[in-house]
Amino acid sequence: MAKAADGLTGRLPAAVVPTVAQIVASAQRMDDQYGGAARAYVADQYDALYRMLRRDTYDAVTGQKLSSLLSQLAQTEAFMIYDAGDDARAQRWYLDALHAARHAADRPLQASILSLMSNQAATRGLTADALNLADAANRAARTAPPTVRALTAARGTLAHAAAGDNTQLQRAHERAAELLSSPGSAEPAPRWAYYVSGGELDAIAGRAMVILGRKLPGPRPKILDRAKELLRGRALAHEPAFHRSELRHSAWLALAHIKAGELEPALQAGTRAIGLLPDVSSARSLGLLRLLRSDLTAYAGQPSADALARQLDTRPIPGGRIPGGSPSPA
């Protein structure tokens, strides 16, 4: 979608909507495959569509559909920037996405954006905000297709993990599973929710369980056993289009194993994550590897643990070597 030339306006026909929708879908797929490398492209597409909506004329239905597509572009850009570790800019994009979704009266999309904002608040340690946003997402999704309601419920597990509330975490995970398998789940989901599946929702809950399990006392909280079950599908997916997801969930799986005192499976999962680094640019995922490197200090002197630690210390990655510091859970 080329940028609109200054001073040029026109009448947008309804036929423009499918063309823009294809561009939006491409942007979402580029996030899956290339992550941050596509941020400039997505921002350009947002800018072009924003100018069209501001300068051109169109009927109400076309305007509503284009506003929803504008929101989807902003949501994609926001997540890409969040994944790059720039929380302030990501929040601004999420707010732009929410504004456009409200203008489009697109409640399912509003629910998705609010749930992503909840996840961001959870990673920043803003637990009350995370819980409030998760609740707002669930309210916005009340009339949405079951797939969207399941997604918002699953994302809410991360807010409950941040709050240390295992009861609500489990209820949210169960609710997501129920919705996805309900008779109404055959209702068509929005196009942007193409990635929602049982495996995806399990992986979200698995991450939440690792976050909570790492907070609990004792060497082997039971919640970690369930977390490992839920994470394996995504960690071992072997899908070239989703290498970032494989890396991230392999890292989460390694963190679950190492908290449970299971060094060898932790090393296997960590090695798999490192092997995917050449194909992934994701500050959040690298943060998980920093956390794994920190955990390995408890096993210093054991040859296999020392070998993985050396890989984490020396492996070339986009932007340099893995730096120190504590990551936010993602």
GIJOWO-V523085 format. One record per backbone hydrogen bond with DSSP energy under -0.5 kcal/mol. CO is the residue of the C=O (numbers start at 0). NH is the residue of the N-H. Records with the same first field share a line. If there is no record, write none. Layout:
CO = NH + NH
This chain:
4 = 7
6 = 8
9 = 11 + 56
10 = 12
12 = 15
13 = 16
14 = 18
15 = 19
16 = 20
17 = 21
18 = 22
19 = 23
20 = 24
21 = 25
22 = 26
23 = 27
24 = 28
25 = 29
26 = 30
27 = 31
28 = 32
29 = 33 + 34
30 = 34
31 = 243
33 = 36
34 = 37
35 = 38
37 = 41
38 = 42
39 = 43
40 = 44
41 = 45
42 = 46
43 = 47
44 = 48
45 = 49
46 = 50
47 = 51
48 = 52
49 = 53
50 = 54
51 = 55
56 = 11
58 = 62
59 = 63
60 = 64
61 = 65
62 = 66
63 = 67
64 = 68
65 = 69
66 = 70
67 = 71
68 = 72
69 = 73
70 = 74
71 = 75
72 = 76
73 = 77
74 = 78
75 = 79
76 = 80
77 = 81
78 = 82
79 = 83
80 = 85
81 = 84
82 = 282 + 283
84 = 86
85 = 89
86 = 90
87 = 91
88 = 92
89 = 93
90 = 94
91 = 95
92 = 96
93 = 97
94 = 98
95 = 99
96 = 100
97 = 101
98 = 102
99 = 103
100 = 105
101 = 104
104 = 106
105 = 109
106 = 110
107 = 111
108 = 112
109 = 113
110 = 114
111 = 115
112 = 116
113 = 117
114 = 118
115 = 119
116 = 120
117 = 121
118 = 122
119 = 123
120 = 125
121 = 124
124 = 126
125 = 129
126 = 130
127 = 131
128 = 132
129 = 133
130 = 134
131 = 135
132 = 136
133 = 137
134 = 138
135 = 139
136 = 140
138 = 141
140 = 143
144 = 147 + 148
145 = 149
146 = 150
147 = 151
148 = 152
149 = 153
150 = 154
151 = 155
152 = 156
153 = 156
154 = 157 + 158
155 = 159
156 = 160
157 = 161
158 = 162
159 = 164
160 = 163
163 = 165
164 = 168
165 = 169
166 = 170
167 = 171
168 = 172
169 = 173
170 = 174
171 = 175
172 = 176
173 = 177
174 = 178
175 = 179
176 = 180
178 = 181
181 = 184
182 = 185
183 = 186
189 = 192
190 = 193
192 = 195
196 = 200
197 = 201
198 = 202
199 = 203
200 = 204
201 = 205
202 = 206
203 = 207
204 = 208
205 = 209
206 = 210
207 = 211
208 = 212
209 = 213
211 = 214 + 215
212 = 215
220 = 223
221 = 224 + 225
222 = 226
223 = 227
224 = 228
225 = 229
226 = 230
227 = 231
228 = 232
230 = 234
231 = 235
233 = 236
237 = 239
238 = 241
239 = 242
241 = 245
242 = 246
243 = 247
244 = 248
245 = 249
246 = 250
247 = 251
248 = 252
249 = 253
250 = 254
251 = 255
252 = 256
253 = 257
254 = 258
255 = 259
256 = 261
257 = 260
260 = 262
261 = 265
262 = 266
263 = 267
264 = 268
265 = 269
266 = 270
267 = 271
268 = 272
269 = 273
270 = 274
271 = 275
272 = 275
273 = 276
275 = 278
276 = 279
280 = 35
281 = 285
282 = 286
283 = 287
284 = 288
285 = 289
286 = 290
287 = 291
288 = 292
289 = 293
290 = 294
291 = 295
293 = 296
294 = 297
295 = 298
296 = 299
298 = 301
300 = 302
301 = 305
302 = 306
303 = 307
304 = 308
305 = 309
306 = 310
307 = 311
308 = 312
309 = 313
310 = 314
316 = 319
319 = 316
